Amino acid sequence: MPGHGGLLSVKVVMSEHIKKVYSFYSWIYDALFGKIFEHGRYVAFHMMDVKANETVLEVGVGTGLSLPLYAKDVKVVGIDISREMLDKAELKKQYYNLSNVDLFDMDASSMNFANNTFDKVIASHVITVVPDPLRTLSEIKRVCKKDGEIFILNYTGCNNKVISGFEKFISPFRDKIGLGKHVDLDDLLRCANLSVLCERRVNFLEMCRLIKCKNNSVLP
Ligand SMILES: C[S@@+](CC[C@H](N)C(=O)[O-])C[C@H]1O[C@@H](n2cnc3c(N)ncnc32)[C@H](O)[C@@H]1O
């Protein structure tokens, strides 16, 4: 078992790997995943029910596919660890004239935001990709306001036992190519002490879960 320093360097190596992988995907991401995950993106946006003057954080904003959905009176901050994915999001920001959007190159597992900053936080197809999902969730809780809302949207496989067994089997391969590892979301939410307010299955074959949680953490 690696010690604390060892674990840290494993995470650094994993983050560098993710940056490399998404530097490649940045060119084809919208063509590959834009349509496939479009339904989930719309349902998530409606479930978020963002009001005027609220502040939203998109963790792992990627190429910014959902940025044009927000009204201009909503302050949206997107962070991502991949410069190339952010560059694509920046192009959307300019194309759609999204003066309400700010984008930052930042690691979701240690964010430079103060406690209690955002009304709503969404992590869309991110929680299975980050090296340390629990730490990322605890950061999300920290920067989300008390009683704010946290939304997790992620591919979790379909309900068919044979297919989901196969998916678990190929999980290390999926992880290697940056498409996310198998994560027991219910377990993760329990460990993060996040209680689910509501959830829906979305996208083709209902293969993704969209979960809404209330931020119950009390921070100064
Ligand atoms: C599958 S993409 C999802 C992009 C977007 N949220 C969407 O729904 O289309 C995963 C994104 O998470 C980003 N990511 C991975 N690890 C990260 C980390 N530790 N901090 C911030 N972003 C990260 C990747 O660079 C990539 O852009």
The ligand as a Gaussian input file, in Angstrom:
#p B3LYP/6-31G(d) Opt

LIG

0 1
 C      -16.580000      13.239000     -19.764000
 S      -16.052000      14.898000     -19.702000
 C      -17.560000      15.750000     -19.224000
 C      -17.606000      17.157000     -19.744000
 C      -18.922000      17.903000     -19.485000
 N      -19.208000      18.054000     -18.093000
 C      -20.065000      17.198000     -20.181000
 O      -21.020000      16.762000     -19.505000
 O      -20.039000      17.117000     -21.409000
 C      -15.122000      14.912000     -18.196000
 C      -14.423000      16.251000     -17.958000
 O      -13.897000      16.256000     -16.618000
 C      -12.633000      16.892000     -16.656000
 N      -11.875000      16.498000     -15.463000
 C      -11.347000      15.283000     -15.175000
 N      -10.716000      15.310000     -13.996000
 C      -10.849000      16.574000     -13.512000
 C      -10.423000      17.219000     -12.325000
 N       -9.733000      16.583000     -11.383000
 N      -10.744000      18.518000     -12.156000
 C      -11.454000      19.201000     -13.104000
 N      -11.891000      18.624000     -14.246000
 C      -11.595000      17.338000     -14.453000
 C      -12.032000      16.408000     -17.966000
 O      -10.943000      17.209000     -18.380000
 C      -13.236000      16.481000     -18.892000
 O      -13.339000      17.732000     -19.520000

